[in-house]
Amino acid sequence: MALSTEFLDALGALAGRQQRPLTVPWPMPGDPGAFVDFASFGLWQKFVLKFSLRKGIPSIVKDEFDLAVKLHLLAWIDFSLIKAGELMALAALELALQDCYSGVVNNLRRADQAKAAPKRPAAIQRTAVPRRRKIEAIPFAVLLKYMPDHDGLTDAKIPMVGRVGGSVIGLLTGKRDPSLAGIRNTRAHGNPFGSGMQAGLLELIRDLIEYAYRNMPLEIAEQ
């Protein structure tokens, strides 16, 4: 899945046959609704590769995200592929959040359930062999909301917001419609190629994944 030199060279040779420019909606400083023009594939490639994940992200996540980047690059040839790229980026984000947060979210859920459950009378309590607890998959919307609610994420800590301004936290909490979870659900279960491109989505997802792994030592993350 890695973005190899061979892939980039082959794509560059193919894309070089496309002489037409590409215009893409992407947030820019002072203009979140901006459209950016790319006169050549080389400029588009340079722009997209800026949003690659930093070194140290676990390979299982980075491979998914690299596929998203590849599809964005291929959008020079067929722009509809950018929406498939966004879907892959969302898949990489969900994988990262499951990796980083599913254990602690499950623990919080069990604690809440234990508080809410009525206590058994001592006379009917039985000693049982403890079972190994299974870490359950947590809904994407719950994982997204965990980041601002419990892991300290604010707009000020998101590089994309620092670059262009505005606010994106509502996309995680569900206060904005469509939310990131809603976008993912539409793409995965509804109309994956019929829904419109979400400007700047690849950049935002890159920032969220890197935030989730911000405390992971590089030598551990790269194993």
Sequence and secondary structure as in RCSB ss.txt:
>XXXX:A:sequence
MALSTEFLDALGALAGRQQRPLTVPWPMPGDPGAFVDFASFGLWQKFVLKFSLRKGIPSIVKDEFDLAVKLHLLA
WIDFSLIKAGELMALAALELALQDCYSGVVNNLRRADQAKAAPKRPAAIQRTAVPRRRKIEAIPFAVLLKYMPDH
DGLTDAKIPMVGRVGGSVIGLLTGKRDPSLAGIRNTRAHGNPFGSGMQAGLLELIRDLIEYAYRNMPLEIAEQ
>XXXX:A:secstr
    HHHHHHHHHHHTT  S EEEE  BTTBTT EEEESSHHHHHHHHHTTS  TTS HHHHHHHHHHHHHHHHT
TT TTHHHHHHHHHHHHHHHHHHHHHHHHHHHHHHHHHHHHS    GGG               HHHHHHHHHHH
S   GGG HHHHHH S  HHHHHT SSS HHHHHHIIIII TTTS   TTHHHHHHHHHHHHTTTS HHHHT 
